[in-house]
């Protein structure tokens, strides 16, 4: 619900002006948090690629996606 499509949908809801203002404030916070999560994920993935044990684990079938898509 709080990914791009869900946020777009929430913005299409018809509400009173004050409710829309409150919703927009909350959605702005959610988007800021999502941005921070994305940055942290990128840093984790970058560091994980430098670790030999992680590289070995990602060579196992099915594990690459699990490790890189968390």
Phi and psi in degrees as a GROMACS rama.xvg file:
@    title "Ramachandran Plot"
@    xaxis  label "Phi"
@    yaxis  label "Psi"
@TYPE xy
-102.171  20.8033  UNK-2
-90.565  -176.146  UNK-3
-54.7842  -49.026  UNK-4
-66.2671  -38.1685  UNK-5
-66.7565  -40.0372  UNK-6
-65.5171  -39.4296  UNK-7
-62.3528  -43.6933  UNK-8
-61.9339  -45.6351  UNK-9
-58.5857  -34.2079  UNK-10
-73.63  -14.5952  UNK-11
-88.4582  -9.24948  UNK-12
-66.8241  140.409  UNK-13
-88.9814  123.093  UNK-14
-143.609  170.333  UNK-15
-67.652  157.856  UNK-16
-55.3126  -45.5304  UNK-17
-65.3204  -40.7198  UNK-18
-62.8954  -40.7642  UNK-19
-63.2771  -39.7338  UNK-20
-62.3698  -45.3862  UNK-21
-63.5629  -44.93  UNK-22
-59.1725  -46.9142  UNK-23
-61.0329  -39.4809  UNK-24
-61.1785  -45.1904  UNK-25
-65.3289  -41.9163  UNK-26
-64.8862  -35.0969  UNK-27
-63.1565  -40.1166  UNK-28
-64.5381  -44.3643  UNK-29
-61.0137  -43.3099  UNK-30
-64.1589  -38.6904  UNK-31
-64.9642  -41.4016  UNK-32
-65.8914  -42.4839  UNK-33
-59.75  -38.2482  UNK-34
-64.0404  -43.7524  UNK-35
-64.4821  -39.6166  UNK-36
-62.6176  -43.1054  UNK-37
-61.0584  -41.0584  UNK-38
-64.8459  -42.8534  UNK-39
-64.807  -42.443  UNK-40
-59.088  -44.1906  UNK-41
-61.5682  -43.288  UNK-42
-65.1458  -40.0317  UNK-43
-64.6472  -45.5497  UNK-44
-62.694  -39.0631  UNK-45
-63.6514  -46.4751  UNK-46
-66.7909  -37.9676  UNK-47
-61.6515  -35.7346  UNK-48
-69.0875  -19.6109  UNK-49
-84.3274  -14.6691  UNK-50
-90.2124  124.036  UNK-51
-61.317  -39.7459  UNK-52
-64.0775  -40.6872  UNK-53
-66.3783  -41.48  UNK-54
-60.6655  -39.7759  UNK-55
-64.8009  -43.2629  UNK-56
-61.3045  -39.5378  UNK-57
-70.7952  -11.9829  UNK-58
-77.8275  -13.9468  UNK-59
-76.4878  135.965  UNK-60
-57.7115  134.505  UNK-61
85.8662  -20.8071  UNK-62
-82.2133  -29.9464  UNK-63
-55.4927  -48.2926  UNK-64
-65.5409  -41.2305  UNK-65
-62.0409  -44.8856  UNK-66
-72.2621  -37.6231  UNK-67
-92.857  -8.1891  UNK-68
-113.589  13.0278  UNK-69
